[in-house]
Amino acid sequence: MARGNSEPMGGPGTRAAAIERRTSETEIELALDLDGGDVEVATGVGFLDHMLELLGRHGRLGLRVRASGDLETGSHHTVEDVGIALGQALDSALGDRRGIARYAHVELPMDESLARCSIDISGRPLCRFRSDLPPVTIAGYEAELTGEFFRAVAANARLTLHLGNPYGANAHHMIEACFKAFARALRAAVAIDPDEAGVPSTKGTLSS
């Protein structure tokens, strides 16, 4: 049975959260600070660690992740549950989403591959991930899990996410470009807009 706990990492005005998620398949501890900090990752899945480190660095996030899971059956549960925890932390750290830029779009190349990412921190969860990734496993990470990870993030962060590779050949490059594009777009979308005093929506809320 899944259990998730969320609590702020700091006092009023901070944009940070900590999540603990425990199921019969995984145990996840994740701490996130939207305004920066150290990046420390250990999930037992080497390639996922690399991608999360890129996410923290290019997103200018404080990110600490500790995960253990049933890797003898593959990395699916660990990858998806880390995505769930990250999404929950994003949702909590954003609070009422007041003053944020909200929207962002990034195109990012990595050698022969290109990734495109558009984000709306909308309160409406949706992920459209499109990529013709080769069916390979890289350092314990099945390439097909990339879409599962980002769908878990979007659903739990309650954001609209369009992400993918219009072209590419090397799976490592394609996935890495997606993580970097997501990180850069997230960094821009969560940034505080000095000209936006309230919630950037005509509805007055981004909670739903």
GISULZI-V388487 format. One record per residue. SS is DSSP state (h for helix, s for strand, l for the rest). OMEGA is omega in whole degrees, -180 to 180 (none if undefined). Layout:
SS/OMEGA  SS/OMEGA
This chain:
l/-178  l/173  s/179  s/176  s/-180  s/175  s/179  l/177  l/-177  l/-179  l/-179  l/178  l/178  l/179  l/-174  s/180  s/175  s/-177  s/168  s/179  s/-180  s/175  l/176  l/-177  l/-176  s/168  s/-176  s/168  s/-175  s/176  s/-174  s/172  s/-177  l/-175  l/170  l/-180  l/-178  l/175  s/179  s/-173  s/173  s/-177  l/-174  l/178  l/-170  h/-178  h/176  h/176  h/-179  h/-179  h/179  h/175  h/176  h/180  h/178  h/-177  h/-176  h/175  h/-175  l/-179  l/160  s/-175  s/175  s/-179  s/170  s/-177  s/170  s/-177  s/-176  l/-174  h/177  h/177  h/-176  l/-174  l/-173  h/-175  h/180  h/-178  h/-178  h/-177  h/173  h/176  h/177  h/-178  h/178  h/178  h/178  h/179  h/177  h/-179  h/-179  h/-177  h/-180  h/178  l/179  l/174  l/180  s/172  l/-177  s/177  l/175  l/-175  s/172  s/176  s/-180  s/165  s/-173  s/179  s/165  s/-177  l/-175  l/-174  s/176  s/173  s/175  s/180  s/173  s/-178  s/166  s/177  l/-162  l/-169  l/-179  l/-175  l/175  s/174  s/170  s/180  s/-179  s/179  l/175  l/-178  l/173  l/-178  l/-176  l/173  s/-177  s/178  l/176  l/-175  s/177  s/-174  l/-177  l/-179  h/-180  h/177  h/179  h/180  h/-176  h/174  h/178  h/178  h/-176  h/-178  h/-174  h/174  h/-178  l/177  l/176  s/-173  s/171  s/-171  s/174  s/179  s/174  s/174  s/-180  l/-179  l/-177  l/-175  h/178  h/-179  h/-178  h/-180  h/-180  h/177  h/178  h/180  h/179  h/178  h/177  h/-179  h/-179  h/178  h/178  h/178  h/180  h/-176  h/-179  h/-179  l/177  s/178  l/-177  l/180  l/-180  l/-177  l/-176  l/177  s/-175  l/179  l/176  l/178  l/-178  l/179  l/171  l/-177  l/-180  l/none
